Amino acid sequence: MKLFKSFLLITATALLTSAGTVVNIYTLSKSYTVSIHGTSNLHDWDENVVTVTGDGSVDWNGDASFDLNALNIKMDVHSIKSTEGSMMDKNTYKALKADDHPEITFALLTPVKAIPVGSHTIAAKINLSIAGVTKAIDMSVTAVATAHGNIEFEGTKTIKMTDYGVKPPVALLGTMRTGDDITIHFKTVFAVTK
């Protein structure tokens, strides 16, 4: 019994700091959309990422603001589905080196402090990893939160595929050639797990 009480005291101390913060672990819920938009010599195209996972760590402060300490979003490359059909899907997987690098990942590089509840735009520095290449990017992300409740993150970023060593895919026997620029958009809801 004494050991159990000591464990509870240590746990409570870890969760409540002298500043009155409460640490919570968050997990990506099933409520998300991740899309990729691109161009080609024929017309624009879109892809959706079907399988996405994620987690994060948040400190809730005494004034109801929160510190975003960690945020990770992982997208399964083999779950990307194109409006152009299965041939474009296969070319996408090949271009993204999906067999060797099966995930595209966003990982928060530096914590973002004192985010108020409600809807606010935050400046995030993120490590974006595609096809085995990782680059630090700056990104504006909208965070929507209720005190100690779910947190929604939404962001859009345009990148060049060639910056990540990705050769823009082709389709329709080479008659459709995609442009180098793509835009990734995500809207995710993270729910507290503990």
Contacts in CASP RR format, 6 or more apart in sequence:
PFRMAT RR
TARGET T0000
AUTHOR 0000-0000-0000
METHOD contacts of the structure
MODEL  1
MKLFKSFLLITATALLTSAGTVVNIYTLSKSYTVSIHGTSNLHDWDENVV
TVTGDGSVDWNGDASFDLNALNIKMDVHSIKSTEGSMMDKNTYKALKADD
HPEITFALLTPVKAIPVGSHTIAAKINLSIAGVTKAIDMSVTAVATAHGN
IEFEGTKTIKMTDYGVKPPVALLGTMRTGDDITIHFKTVFAVTK
14 23 0 8 1.000
15 22 0 8 1.000
15 23 0 8 1.000
16 22 0 8 1.000
19 61 0 8 1.000
19 62 0 8 1.000
20 61 0 8 1.000
20 62 0 8 1.000
21 59 0 8 1.000
21 60 0 8 1.000
21 61 0 8 1.000
21 62 0 8 1.000
21 67 0 8 1.000
22 59 0 8 1.000
22 60 0 8 1.000
22 148 0 8 1.000
23 57 0 8 1.000
23 58 0 8 1.000
23 59 0 8 1.000
23 60 0 8 1.000
24 57 0 8 1.000
24 58 0 8 1.000
24 59 0 8 1.000
24 60 0 8 1.000
24 148 0 8 1.000
24 192 0 8 1.000
24 193 0 8 1.000
24 194 0 8 1.000
25 55 0 8 1.000
25 56 0 8 1.000
25 57 0 8 1.000
25 192 0 8 1.000
25 193 0 8 1.000
25 194 0 8 1.000
26 55 0 8 1.000
26 56 0 8 1.000
26 57 0 8 1.000
26 58 0 8 1.000
26 151 0 8 1.000
26 190 0 8 1.000
26 191 0 8 1.000
26 192 0 8 1.000
26 193 0 8 1.000
27 54 0 8 1.000
27 55 0 8 1.000
27 56 0 8 1.000
27 190 0 8 1.000
27 191 0 8 1.000
27 193 0 8 1.000
28 52 0 8 1.000
28 53 0 8 1.000
28 54 0 8 1.000
28 55 0 8 1.000
28 73 0 8 1.000
28 188 0 8 1.000
28 189 0 8 1.000
28 190 0 8 1.000
29 150 0 8 1.000
29 188 0 8 1.000
29 189 0 8 1.000
29 190 0 8 1.000
29 191 0 8 1.000
31 188 0 8 1.000
31 189 0 8 1.000
32 52 0 8 1.000
32 186 0 8 1.000
32 187 0 8 1.000
32 188 0 8 1.000
32 189 0 8 1.000
33 48 0 8 1.000
33 185 0 8 1.000
33 186 0 8 1.000
33 187 0 8 1.000
34 48 0 8 1.000
34 49 0 8 1.000
34 52 0 8 1.000
34 73 0 8 1.000
34 75 0 8 1.000
34 184 0 8 1.000
34 185 0 8 1.000
34 186 0 8 1.000
34 187 0 8 1.000
34 188 0 8 1.000
35 46 0 8 1.000
35 47 0 8 1.000
35 48 0 8 1.000
35 49 0 8 1.000
35 184 0 8 1.000
35 185 0 8 1.000
35 186 0 8 1.000
36 46 0 8 1.000
36 47 0 8 1.000
36 48 0 8 1.000
36 49 0 8 1.000
36 80 0 8 1.000
36 182 0 8 1.000
36 183 0 8 1.000
36 184 0 8 1.000
36 185 0 8 1.000
37 44 0 8 1.000
37 45 0 8 1.000
37 46 0 8 1.000
37 182 0 8 1.000
37 183 0 8 1.000
37 185 0 8 1.000
38 44 0 8 1.000
38 45 0 8 1.000
38 46 0 8 1.000
38 178 0 8 1.000
38 179 0 8 1.000
38 181 0 8 1.000
38 182 0 8 1.000
38 183 0 8 1.000
39 45 0 8 1.000
39 178 0 8 1.000
39 179 0 8 1.000
39 181 0 8 1.000
40 176 0 8 1.000
40 177 0 8 1.000
40 178 0 8 1.000
40 179 0 8 1.000
41 176 0 8 1.000
41 177 0 8 1.000
41 179 0 8 1.000
42 172 0 8 1.000
42 175 0 8 1.000
42 176 0 8 1.000
45 82 0 8 1.000
45 83 0 8 1.000
45 84 0 8 1.000
45 88 0 8 1.000
45 178 0 8 1.000
46 82 0 8 1.000
46 83 0 8 1.000
47 80 0 8 1.000
47 81 0 8 1.000
47 82 0 8 1.000
47 83 0 8 1.000
47 88 0 8 1.000
47 92 0 8 1.000
48 80 0 8 1.000
48 81 0 8 1.000
49 75 0 8 1.000
49 76 0 8 1.000
49 79 0 8 1.000
49 80 0 8 1.000
49 104 0 8 1.000
50 76 0 8 1.000
50 79 0 8 1.000
50 80 0 8 1.000
50 81 0 8 1.000
51 75 0 8 1.000
51 76 0 8 1.000
51 79 0 8 1.000
52 73 0 8 1.000
52 74 0 8 1.000
52 75 0 8 1.000
52 76 0 8 1.000
52 186 0 8 1.000
52 188 0 8 1.000
53 73 0 8 1.000
53 74 0 8 1.000
54 71 0 8 1.000
54 72 0 8 1.000
54 73 0 8 1.000
54 74 0 8 1.000
54 188 0 8 1.000
54 190 0 8 1.000
55 70 0 8 1.000
55 71 0 8 1.000
55 72 0 8 1.000
55 190 0 8 1.000
56 68 0 8 1.000
56 69 0 8 1.000
56 70 0 8 1.000
56 71 0 8 1.000
56 72 0 8 1.000
56 190 0 8 1.000
57 68 0 8 1.000
57 69 0 8 1.000
57 70 0 8 1.000
57 71 0 8 1.000
58 66 0 8 1.000
58 67 0 8 1.000
58 68 0 8 1.000
58 69 0 8 1.000
58 151 0 8 1.000
58 192 0 8 1.000
59 66 0 8 1.000
59 67 0 8 1.000
59 69 0 8 1.000
60 66 0 8 1.000
60 147 0 8 1.000
60 148 0 8 1.000
61 67 0 8 1.000
61 114 0 8 1.000
64 116 0 8 1.000
64 117 0 8 1.000
64 147 0 8 1.000
65 114 0 8 1.000
65 115 0 8 1.000
65 116 0 8 1.000
65 117 0 8 1.000
66 114 0 8 1.000
66 115 0 8 1.000
66 117 0 8 1.000
66 145 0 8 1.000
66 151 0 8 1.000
67 111 0 8 1.000
67 112 0 8 1.000
67 113 0 8 1.000
67 114 0 8 1.000
67 115 0 8 1.000
68 108 0 8 1.000
68 111 0 8 1.000
68 112 0 8 1.000
68 115 0 8 1.000
68 122 0 8 1.000
68 143 0 8 1.000
69 108 0 8 1.000
69 111 0 8 1.000
70 108 0 8 1.000
70 111 0 8 1.000
71 106 0 8 1.000
71 107 0 8 1.000
71 108 0 8 1.000
71 124 0 8 1.000
71 153 0 8 1.000
71 190 0 8 1.000
72 105 0 8 1.000
72 106 0 8 1.000
72 107 0 8 1.000
72 108 0 8 1.000
73 105 0 8 1.000
73 106 0 8 1.000
73 107 0 8 1.000
73 186 0 8 1.000
73 188 0 8 1.000
74 103 0 8 1.000
74 104 0 8 1.000
74 105 0 8 1.000
75 103 0 8 1.000
75 104 0 8 1.000
75 105 0 8 1.000
76 102 0 8 1.000
76 103 0 8 1.000
77 92 0 8 1.000
77 93 0 8 1.000
77 96 0 8 1.000
77 98 0 8 1.000
77 101 0 8 1.000
77 102 0 8 1.000
77 103 0 8 1.000
77 104 0 8 1.000
78 93 0 8 1.000
78 98 0 8 1.000
78 102 0 8 1.000
80 89 0 8 1.000
80 92 0 8 1.000
80 93 0 8 1.000
80 96 0 8 1.000
81 89 0 8 1.000
82 88 0 8 1.000
82 89 0 8 1.000
82 92 0 8 1.000
84 171 0 8 1.000
84 176 0 8 1.000
87 171 0 8 1.000
87 172 0 8 1.000
88 169 0 8 1.000
88 171 0 8 1.000
91 169 0 8 1.000
91 170 0 8 1.000
91 171 0 8 1.000
92 98 0 8 1.000
92 169 0 8 1.000
93 99 0 8 1.000
94 169 0 8 1.000
95 131 0 8 1.000
95 161 0 8 1.000
95 166 0 8 1.000
95 167 0 8 1.000
95 168 0 8 1.000
95 169 0 8 1.000
96 104 0 8 1.000
96 130 0 8 1.000
96 131 0 8 1.000
96 166 0 8 1.000
97 131 0 8 1.000
97 132 0 8 1.000
97 166 0 8 1.000
100 132 0 8 1.000
101 129 0 8 1.000
101 130 0 8 1.000
101 131 0 8 1.000
101 132 0 8 1.000
103 129 0 8 1.000
104 128 0 8 1.000
104 129 0 8 1.000
104 130 0 8 1.000
105 127 0 8 1.000
105 128 0 8 1.000
105 129 0 8 1.000
106 126 0 8 1.000
106 127 0 8 1.000
106 128 0 8 1.000
106 186 0 8 1.000
107 126 0 8 1.000
107 127 0 8 1.000
107 129 0 8 1.000
108 124 0 8 1.000
108 125 0 8 1.000
108 126 0 8 1.000
109 125 0 8 1.000
109 126 0 8 1.000
109 127 0 8 1.000
109 136 0 8 1.000
110 125 0 8 1.000
112 122 0 8 1.000
112 123 0 8 1.000
112 124 0 8 1.000
115 122 0 8 1.000
115 143 0 8 1.000
115 145 0 8 1.000
117 145 0 8 1.000
117 146 0 8 1.000
117 147 0 8 1.000
118 144 0 8 1.000
118 145 0 8 1.000
118 146 0 8 1.000
119 142 0 8 1.000
119 143 0 8 1.000
119 144 0 8 1.000
120 142 0 8 1.000
120 143 0 8 1.000
120 144 0 8 1.000
121 140 0 8 1.000
121 141 0 8 1.000
121 142 0 8 1.000
121 143 0 8 1.000
122 140 0 8 1.000
122 141 0 8 1.000
122 142 0 8 1.000
122 143 0 8 1.000
123 138 0 8 1.000
123 139 0 8 1.000
123 140 0 8 1.000
124 138 0 8 1.000
124 139 0 8 1.000
124 140 0 8 1.000
124 141 0 8 1.000
125 136 0 8 1.000
125 137 0 8 1.000
125 138 0 8 1.000
125 139 0 8 1.000
126 136 0 8 1.000
126 137 0 8 1.000
126 138 0 8 1.000
126 139 0 8 1.000
127 134 0 8 1.000
127 135 0 8 1.000
127 136 0 8 1.000
127 137 0 8 1.000
128 134 0 8 1.000
128 135 0 8 1.000
128 136 0 8 1.000
128 137 0 8 1.000
128 157 0 8 1.000
128 159 0 8 1.000
130 159 0 8 1.000
130 161 0 8 1.000
130 164 0 8 1.000
130 166 0 8 1.000
131 164 0 8 1.000
131 165 0 8 1.000
131 166 0 8 1.000
132 164 0 8 1.000
133 163 0 8 1.000
133 164 0 8 1.000
133 165 0 8 1.000
135 163 0 8 1.000
135 164 0 8 1.000
137 157 0 8 1.000
137 159 0 8 1.000
139 155 0 8 1.000
139 157 0 8 1.000
140 155 0 8 1.000
141 153 0 8 1.000
141 154 0 8 1.000
141 155 0 8 1.000
142 152 0 8 1.000
142 153 0 8 1.000
142 154 0 8 1.000
142 155 0 8 1.000
143 151 0 8 1.000
143 152 0 8 1.000
143 153 0 8 1.000
144 151 0 8 1.000
144 152 0 8 1.000
144 154 0 8 1.000
145 151 0 8 1.000
145 152 0 8 1.000
148 192 0 8 1.000
149 191 0 8 1.000
149 192 0 8 1.000
150 189 0 8 1.000
150 190 0 8 1.000
150 191 0 8 1.000
150 192 0 8 1.000
151 189 0 8 1.000
151 190 0 8 1.000
152 187 0 8 1.000
152 188 0 8 1.000
152 189 0 8 1.000
152 190 0 8 1.000
153 186 0 8 1.000
153 187 0 8 1.000
153 188 0 8 1.000
153 190 0 8 1.000
154 185 0 8 1.000
154 186 0 8 1.000
154 187 0 8 1.000
154 188 0 8 1.000
155 185 0 8 1.000
155 186 0 8 1.000
155 187 0 8 1.000
156 183 0 8 1.000
156 184 0 8 1.000
156 185 0 8 1.000
156 186 0 8 1.000
157 183 0 8 1.000
157 184 0 8 1.000
158 181 0 8 1.000
158 182 0 8 1.000
158 183 0 8 1.000
158 184 0 8 1.000
159 181 0 8 1.000
159 182 0 8 1.000
159 183 0 8 1.000
159 184 0 8 1.000
160 180 0 8 1.000
160 181 0 8 1.000
161 167 0 8 1.000
161 168 0 8 1.000
161 179 0 8 1.000
161 180 0 8 1.000
161 181 0 8 1.000
161 182 0 8 1.000
162 168 0 8 1.000
162 180 0 8 1.000
168 177 0 8 1.000
168 178 0 8 1.000
168 179 0 8 1.000
168 180 0 8 1.000
169 178 0 8 1.000
170 176 0 8 1.000
170 177 0 8 1.000
170 178 0 8 1.000
171 178 0 8 1.000
END
